[in-house]
Amino acid sequence: MKRVPVRKLQDKSHLAFKLVPSEREAATYKQSKEIGAHRDDHYIFFITLEGSGTTIVDFEEKVVGPNTLYYILPDQIHYRIITHQARGWYLAVDPALADPACRDIIEGWSGVQEPIILSAAEIRDYDQLLGILYRKAYEQESRMSVLHALLRAFLEMAAVTIQHSSKVAAHNSRPAMLAMQFKKLLNENIKRYKTPADYAKMLHISAPYLNEVLKEATGSTVSFWIKFRMLMEAKRLLYFTDLTVKQIAEELGFENHSYFSHIFYKETGMTALGFRKQFRERE
């Protein structure tokens, strides 16, 4: 495989979302082996009311128990979704339906986000809202504006839930806002820019101040996040594609693939090919 497949929401639905209820049943794959590891161009949310499920997201197995919200972001590679007597909701939704502030919270700071335990009231609210959306989606007279209004309500609720569980407090504070702007720039420019000074310049602030802001808002430095984002993408390409190390270095914007290999070894303690071999042998 030369590239990680990207599954498009438009191939699943013409409504900018797909909502599927799940009922209790024996442990089953909800994703066929033929699909395999992939990215999506949309958000995926799981609201689990009863039972549990598991999935692999960026090399980590996530167990989603009862009364939880879990979500997968567009850039994350995932596969092998299995349910265990689970009942709840699966929602795929176009990120464009979320306003910018809402998107900033949903696409927050966890490397690989953890399932969020919900209160009884929160579970009830999510279940009722998604139940209404599901019913409206199948009513012929329902207007698209109504469906999208319900989806935006869900996304706002999810953003509040995520914000409350996040390490980034007071999302409208200057440090938190700058941190979110930095992450957006990082995701868009990691293949081209790889120094704190690059991102500080784009944000029109000094590199020391950006570092101070990131440490306050996320607990980690600018350099940590740049390396984290670059290494995660490198690991994804090593594991899920058959690109050579030189091709991966070029994909990530390194003119010298030996320098890329040096950084990868320094940060992970293994060579790029050693990482590929070790993790593929686990399957």
C-alpha positions in Angstrom: 0.0 0.0 0.0 1.5 3.3 -1.1 -0.9 5.6 0.7 -3.2 5.2 3.6 -6.8 5.1 2.2 -9.1 7.9 3.1 -12.8 7.1 3.4 -15.1 9.9 2.3 -18.3 10.7 4.0 -19.9 11.4 0.6 -19.5 7.7 -0.2 -21.6 6.8 2.9 -24.3 9.5 2.8 -25.4 12.6 0.9 -26.6 14.3 4.1 -23.2 15.3 5.4 -23.7 12.7 8.2 -24.4 9.1 8.9 -26.1 8.0 12.1 -26.5 4.3 13.0 -28.0 2.9 16.2 -26.3 -0.3 17.6 -28.1 -2.9 19.6 -26.8 -5.4 22.1 -25.4 -8.5 20.4 -22.5 -10.9 20.7 -19.0 -9.6 20.0 -18.8 -8.7 16.3 -16.6 -6.8 13.9 -18.4 -3.6 12.9 -15.7 -3.0 10.3 -14.8 -5.6 7.7 -11.2 -6.8 7.4 -11.3 -5.7 3.8 -11.5 -2.1 4.8 -8.4 -2.3 6.9 -6.5 0.6 8.4 -7.6 4.0 7.0 -8.3 7.6 7.7 -11.7 9.3 7.3 -12.4 12.8 6.0 -14.9 13.3 8.8 -15.4 13.0 12.6 -16.6 9.7 14.0 -18.4 9.7 17.4 -19.4 6.7 19.5 -22.0 7.1 22.3 -22.0 3.8 24.2 -25.0 3.3 26.4 -24.4 -0.3 27.4 -21.7 -2.9 26.8 -18.4 -2.0 25.3 -16.3 -1.8 22.2 -12.7 -1.6 21.1 -10.7 -0.1 18.3 -7.1 0.6 17.3 -6.3 4.3 16.9 -2.7 5.3 16.0 -1.1 2.2 17.5 -3.2 2.3 20.7 -6.1 0.0 21.6 -9.0 2.0 23.0 -11.7 0.3 25.1 -15.0 2.2 25.1 -17.1 1.1 28.1 -20.7 1.9 29.0 -21.9 5.5 29.4 -19.0 7.0 27.4 -18.3 9.3 24.5 -15.4 8.5 22.2 -14.4 10.2 19.0 -11.9 9.8 16.1 -10.5 12.7 14.2 -9.9 12.9 10.4 -6.2 12.6 10.5 -6.1 9.6 12.8 -5.6 6.1 11.4 -7.9 3.5 12.9 -9.1 0.0 12.3 -10.6 -3.1 13.8 -13.7 -1.8 15.5 -15.3 -4.6 17.6 -18.4 -4.4 19.8 -19.1 -6.5 22.9 -22.8 -6.6 23.8 -22.8 -2.9 22.9 -25.8 -0.6 22.6 -25.5 3.0 21.6 -24.9 5.3 18.6 -22.4 5.7 15.8 -22.2 9.1 14.1 -20.1 10.1 11.2 -20.3 13.9 10.5 -18.7 16.5 8.3 -16.5 18.8 10.4 -17.7 21.7 8.3 -21.0 21.6 10.3 -19.1 22.7 13.4 -18.3 26.4 13.9 -14.6 27.2 14.3 -14.6 27.5 18.1 -16.4 24.2 18.3 -13.9 22.5 16.0 -11.0 23.9 18.0 -12.2 22.2 21.1 -13.0 18.9 19.4 -9.7 18.8 17.6 -8.0 19.7 21.0 -4.7 18.5 22.5 -4.7 14.8 23.3 -2.2 12.8 21.4 -4.8 10.0 21.2 -7.9 11.0 23.0 -9.4 8.9 25.8 -13.0 7.8 26.2 -15.0 10.2 28.3 -17.2 9.0 31.0 -20.7 10.6 30.9 -23.1 11.4 33.7 -26.6 9.9 33.7 -28.0 13.2 32.6 -25.5 13.6 29.8 -26.2 10.1 28.5 -29.9 10.8 28.5 -29.4 14.0 26.6 -27.2 12.5 24.0 -29.5 9.5 23.6 -32.6 11.7 23.2 -31.0 14.1 20.8 -29.6 11.4 18.5 -32.9 9.6 18.7 -34.6 12.7 17.4 -32.0 13.1 14.7 -32.4 9.5 13.6 -36.1 9.8 13.4 -36.0 13.1 11.5 -33.5 11.7 9.0 -36.1 9.2 7.8 -39.0 11.6 7.6 -39.5 12.6 4.0 -40.7 16.0 5.0 -37.7 16.8 7.1 -35.7 19.8 5.9 -31.9 19.6 5.7 -31.7 22.8 7.8 -33.5 20.9 10.7 -31.1 17.9 10.4 -28.1 20.2 10.3 -29.3 22.2 13.3 -29.6 19.0 15.3 -26.1 18.0 14.3 -24.7 21.4 15.3 -26.5 21.0 18.6 -24.8 17.6 19.1 -21.4 19.0 18.1 -21.8 21.9 20.6 -22.7 19.4 23.3 -19.7 17.2 22.4 -17.4 20.2 22.5 -18.6 21.1 26.0 -18.1 17.5 27.2 -14.6 17.4 25.7 -13.7 20.8 27.1 -14.7 19.8 30.6 -12.6 16.7 30.4 -9.6 18.4 28.7 -6.4 19.6 30.3 -6.9 22.9 28.4 -9.1 24.9 30.8 -10.8 28.2 30.0 -10.8 27.7 26.2 -11.4 31.4 25.7 -8.2 32.4 27.6 -5.4 33.9 25.5 -3.0 30.9 26.2 -5.7 28.4 25.2 -6.6 30.3 22.1 -3.0 30.6 21.0 -2.4 26.9 21.7 -5.4 26.0 19.5 -4.2 28.3 16.8 -0.7 26.8 17.0 -2.1 23.3 16.7 -4.1 24.2 13.6 -1.0 25.7 12.0 1.0 22.7 13.0 -1.4 20.3 11.4 -1.4 22.3 8.2 2.3 23.0 8.0 4.2 20.2 9.6 5.6 19.0 6.3 7.1 22.5 5.6 7.9 24.1 9.0 9.6 22.3 11.9 11.0 24.9 14.3 9.3 26.9 17.1 10.4 30.1 15.5 8.5 29.3 12.3 5.2 29.0 14.2 5.9 31.9 16.5 6.3 34.1 13.4 3.0 32.9 11.9 1.3 33.8 15.2 3.1 37.1 15.3 4.6 36.4 18.8 8.0 35.6 20.1 9.2 32.0 20.3 9.8 32.2 24.1 6.3 33.5 24.6 4.8 30.7 22.4 6.7 28.2 24.4 5.4 29.7 27.7 1.9 29.6 26.3 2.1 26.0 25.2 3.5 24.9 28.5 0.7 26.6 30.4 -2.1 25.4 28.1 -0.9 21.8 27.4 1.9 21.0 29.8 4.4 20.5 27.0 6.7 22.7 24.9 6.5 23.8 21.3 9.3 21.5 20.3 7.5 18.5 21.9 4.4 19.1 19.9 6.4 19.6 16.6 8.3 16.3 17.2 5.1 14.5 18.3 3.2 15.5 15.2 6.1 14.7 12.9 6.9 11.4 14.5 3.2 10.3 14.6 2.9 10.9 10.9 6.2 9.1 10.3 5.0 6.1 12.3 1.7 6.0 10.5 3.4 5.9 7.1 6.0 3.3 8.2 3.3 1.0 9.6 0.4 1.4 7.2 2.2 2.0 3.9 5.1 0.3 1.9 6.8 3.6 1.2 10.6 3.5 1.6 12.2 5.5 4.4 13.5 7.9 1.8 10.0 8.4 0.3 8.6 8.9 3.8 11.3 11.5 4.6 10.3 13.3 1.3 6.6 13.1 2.2 7.4 14.8 5.5 9.4 17.6 3.9 12.9 16.4 4.7 15.5 17.1 2.0 17.9 14.7 3.6 16.5 11.3 4.5 19.6 10.5 6.6 18.7 13.5 8.9 15.1 12.2 9.1 16.4 8.7 10.1 18.7 10.3 12.7 15.8 12.2 14.3 13.6 9.2 14.3 16.2 7.0 16.0 17.0 9.7 18.5 13.4 10.2 19.5 12.2 6.6 19.5 15.3 4.5 20.2 14.9 2.4 17.0 15.5 2.8 13.3 12.6 3.6 11.0 12.8 0.1 9.5 13.2 -1.4 12.9 9.9 0.2 14.0 8.2 -1.0 10.8 9.4 -4.6 11.4 8.6 -4.7 15.2 5.1 -3.4 14.9 4.1 -5.4 11.9 5.2 -8.6 13.6 2.7 -7.9 16.4 -0.2 -8.5 14.0 
